[in-house]
């Protein structure tokens, strides 16, 4: 019964399954609504939380019957997603009790992410919790787990560098550009290519303040499609030099076999703009931009090697912060453990009281024919008073050790052994 917390988790993540399977078990908003409302009632759980991202799908179940409910929810999820993955022990993981809470704390803090310290995961967990809370699917255990876990995440974010520095090449480009431009307002970015790589880089720049976006691509329709998504302007490849006019940032990622931008093309453009700073990111392999352009005044060119070096350094920096983050997690878990000990006191006292009441009822039944009718009320009052005094003494003793979870648990175990009460 030590550290008993009635909660369990079933999950599939990047640690247990390839992306092809993770794609198939993603819970849409409609799926989550069904799980949180319909399935919670089906399995009679006290609380339910569904978390789904591109890298994981997890279901948290709280309540005294959570063991059985985990098995039931696996089957229901298989039916919902028309698969057999959730009952496959090789693809799923399960955490029980305090281990489930520990996993959640690490998850919300970005320590269980594919990229250590990934800040997006915190927002995704918050969103999942708010949805469950609004649907009245959570209970005290899940609410407190979220509260303590979020508190740990905030301390880690402010007191460590776990989430600092770019750990993707596209965002590393933003960090480099900040060294050239202190302010992105009124800056213009040109994207050459229209694939996922260049789109992701563009979104990072937009998030940081770039407002003017131009897209140039060999396939005009693809350029127009991406321009619409990014609220930008499309250019045909035949008018590429026109697209260069007054740009500050160029991001290129095409599948071209030859350089798209050469020193000869760029030199007159640099002259016409009086060598105003021009920041260029070449995300292509083979490269789109001739390295010779960097000899031009005002041109700052970075390629994948530059960006990968930044990412590697930042990842190493984050790994070095893990011991600090682990310490914060452990301190928060200890606080949660203390809360749980105090919270569980009500259930412990309830079981003790029920045990004493059953003993009293059994004795009444055995002696009822021997007791005088006019004295039963007084005996009822006397025995109830004795029970209350016994319970009160146990409450006082348990409260004294509530701040020490191990000592508290020892006393609970002792009382249950003393009165022969089933610990399960």
N, C-alpha and C positions, 0 to 999 in steps of 0.2 A: 504493500500500500504506500510505500515511500514515494513522495513527490507525485502522488496520484492527481492527475488532471484529466477529466473526462473529455478528451478531444483526440481526434485522429485525422490523418490526411492521406489521400490517395492522389498520386500525380504522375504525369508523363512530362519529361523535359529533355533539353539538349544533352543531358548526361545519360539518358537511357534510351533515346529513340532518335532516328535520323529525321531530317526536315520533312521528308515525304510523309512520314507518319504523323509528325506534329501538325502538319497542315490539315490533316484529316480529322484531328480531334479538337481543333479550335472551337470554342463555344461562342457562337454569335450572341448578340444582345437578346435575341428571341430565345435562344437555347438557355442562356443564363436565367432569364425570367422564368422559364419552365422549371429549371433545376431548383431555383430558390423558392418558388411557390408550390408547384405541383409535387416535386420529388420530396421536398421537406415534409410535406404532409404524408406522403406515401410511406416514408421510412420512420416517421414520427420522431424526427430529430429535434433537439432543443434549439440548435443553431446550425446555420449552414453558410458557407462562404465559397464562392466560385471565382477563381482567378485564372484568366487566360490571356496569354501573350503569344508572340510569334515563337517563343522558345519554351513555353510551358503551358500546361493545363492542370490545375490543381483544385481539389475539392476538400474543404475542411468541414468536419462534422463534429459537433459537440453534444453532450448528453450522456446519460448513464448507459444507453444502449449503442454507443458509437461503434463498438466492435462489429456487431451484427449489421449496423447501418452502412458501414464501409463496404461490406460484401454486397449488400443490396444495391448501393449506389453504383458500384462497378457494373452490375448487370443492366441497370437503368441507363447508364451512360452508353454502354454498348448498343442498346436498343435505339437511343437517341441519335447516335452518330453512325448507326448501321455498320458496326465493326466489332472486332473481338479484342481490340487492343487493351481495354481497361481491365480485363481479367487475365491478361498475359503477364505473369510475374517477371519476365525478362525485360519488359518494356515499361513497367510501372515501379514506383517506389511507394513505401508506406512508412509513416512515422506515427508513433503513438505517444500520448501523454506529453511529458515535458520535452521529449525529442521533437514533437510536432511544433511546440512553441518555439524551441530553439531554431528550427528550420525557418519558421516564419520571420523571426527577428533577423536572421541572416539574409533572407529573401528581400525584405523591405529595405534593408540597408545596402543592397547591391552586392553583397558578398557571395551570393550564390548564382550571380549572373554569368552569362557566357563571357562578357567583358566585365572584369572586376570593377566595382564602383559605378556601374551604369546608372545614371540618375533617372532615366526614363522609367525604370522598374518601379520606383517609389510612387510616381504618379499613376501608373497602371494599377498598383495595389490599392492606392487610395480610391481610385475610381470604382474598383470592384467592391471594396468595403462599403462605400457610400451607396452603391446600388443595392447591396444586400440589406443595409441598415434601413434604407427607405422602404424596402419591401417587407420590413419587420421580420427578416429571416435570421438575424443575429441574436445571440443571447449574451448574458453577462461575461461568460468566459471569452467569447470571440471579441466582444467590445473591449475588454481589458487587454487582451492579447494585442489588438491593434493599437490601443492607446500606449502601452509600454513599448511596443515595437517601433512605433513612429517616433517616440521620444528618444530611443536609442539612435535611430537614423539621423535625427536632427543634431545630436551631439557629435556623431561621427562626421557629419557633413561640415560642422563648424570647427571641430577640434583636430581633424586629420585632413590629409590630402588625398583620401581614397577616391574621391570623384573629380580630382583636379586634372587638367591637361587633356589634350585630345588623344583619343585612342582609336580613331578611325582616320583614314587618309583624307577623307573629304572634310572633316572638321579640323584636321591639322592645317589644312589650307587656310581656314578662317583665322586660326591663331597666327599664322605667318603674315597674313594680310594686315592684321592689326598692328604689326610692327612697322608697316608702311603707312597705313591710314589710321589715324587715331579715331576717326569718325566715319562711319559708312553712309551717313545721310547724304543725299544728293550725288552718290556715286552710281556708276552704271557698270553692269557686268554683262559680258558676252559669253554665251555658252556655245561651244562648237561641238556638235554631236547632240543626240537626243536620247541616249540610253539611260539606264538606272544610275550609273556612276555619276554622270554629269548632273542629273536631276537631283540626286542626294546632296551633292556639293552645293548646288544652287539653293536648295532649301535651307542649308546651314547659313548661307550668306543672307538670305531673306530674313531668317529668324534674327539675325544680328543687325538688321537695319537697311540692307540694300533694297531700294525701291524700284530701280529701273533695270529690267531684265530683257536681254535680246537673245534669240535662239537662231543659230544657223545650222542647217543640216542638209545633206545631199538629197534626202527625201523631203520635199516641201511639206507634204501632208503631216509627216511626223513632227517637223518643226512647228507647224501651226497647232498641232495637238498639244505639244508641251507648252507652247506660248500661252495657250488658253488656260492650262492648268496652273501656270505660274503668273498669270496676269501680265504677260510680257509681249514682246513684238517679234514676229518671225521674219527671217531673212533667207532668201535663196542663196545657195552656195556661189552662184554666179555673181552675187552682189556682196561677197564677203568683205571686200575692202571698204565698202560703204558702211557695213556694220561696225567696222573698227572706229568710225568717227566718234570722238569724245568718250570712248570707253576708258574705264579705270582698271577693270579686272577682266581677264580672259581665262576661261576654264575650257580646256579641250580634251575630249575623250572620244576619238573615232576609231574606226578599224582600218584607217588608211595605211597603205604600204610606203607612202612617201610623205615627206614633211608638208604640212598644210601651210605653216607659217615659216617663212625664211627671213634671213637678215635683209635680203633685197626687197622683200614685200614690206617689211616693217620700218625700214630706215626712213623713207619719205613720210610715213605716218608720224613717226617720232619727231621729225623736223617740223611738221605742220602743227604739232601740239606743243612746240617749244620744250620738248623733252620732259614734259610733265610726267610724274611717276606712273608707270604702267606695270601692274602686278599680273603675272602669268603663271598658271598651274597646268602642267602637262600630265594628265592622268592616263595617257594612252601608252600601249605597249604593242608594237613599236611606237616610238615617240612621234607626236604630231608637230612639235615645235623644234626647229633647228637650234641646238645649244649656242650657236654663234650669235643669236639675237641678244644674248646677255652682254655682249661687248658694246651694245648701244647704250648711250647715256639714258638714265631714268628707267631702264627695263630691269625688272626683278623676276627671274625665271626659276621655278621650282618643279622638279619632276617626282616620280614615285619614290625614288631612292631617298630624296630629301624628306619626303613626308613619312615614309616608313621608319626612318631613323628617329623622327620626332615621336611617332607612335610607340616605338620600342622603348625609348627613354621614359616616356610617360607611364607606360605599363609597368616598367621596373620601379618607378617612383610609387605607383599605387601598391605594388606587391610589398614594398618596404613598409607601407602603412598598415598592413594587415594585423600585425601584433597589437597595435594601438586600438584598432577597430574591434578585435577579438576581446580585448579587455573591457571595452565599453559595452559590448554585447553581454559579456558575462556578468557585469555589474547590473545591467538592466534585467537580466534573467533572474538574478538573485532578488531584485526588488519585486519582480512578478511572482517569484516563489513565495515571498513573504506575504504578498497580497493573497495568493491562493490559499496559504495556510489559514489566514484570517477568514477568508471567504468560506472555506470548507468547514469552519467551526460550526456554522449553523446546521449543516447536514449531519455532522458528528453528534451534536447535542440532540438533534431530532431523532437519531437512531438510538441513542442512549435512553431518551425519554420513552420512546416506543417500547424498548426492551423492558423498562421498569413498569410501564403501564400494562404490558402483557403479563408480567409476573404477578402484578396486583390482581388483574382480572382472573387469572388462573386460580389464585388463592381464594378470591371471593366465590368463585364457582364451587370450589371444593368445600368451603365452609358456610355457604349461604343458608343451608338448612339448620345449622347450629347457631346462627347469629340471631339475637332478638330483633324483631322488626323495628322497635323504637330506638335501636342503637346503630342502625345501618348508616344513617346520615352522618353521625359523628365519626364512625369508622372510615367512611368515605373521605371526609374532610381530613382526618388524621393521616391516612395513608398518602393522600395527595400532597399534604404539607411535607411529609417525609421525603417524597419523591422530589419536590421542588427544592428542598434544602440540599439533597444529594446533587441534583443537577447544578444548582448554584455554585456549589463547591468545585465541581468539575470545570465549570465555566471559568471561575477565578484561576484555577491551575493552568488551564489551556491558554488563557489570555496572557499570563506571565511569560510563556514561551513562544507566543505567536510571532515574535520578531526573529526567532531562531528556528528556521524551518526543520532542521534535523532534529532538534530537541522536541519541537512540537510533534513531529511525526512519531517519534519514539513514544511520547505520552499517549497519542491516539492509538498506536498499536498495542500499548500496554492495557489501556482501557478495554479495547475490543477483545483482547485475550482474557482479561480478568473476568469479563461478563459473558465470554463465549459468544461474541457477536461475529457474524460472518463478515470478513474484511472485504469481500467482493460486493 
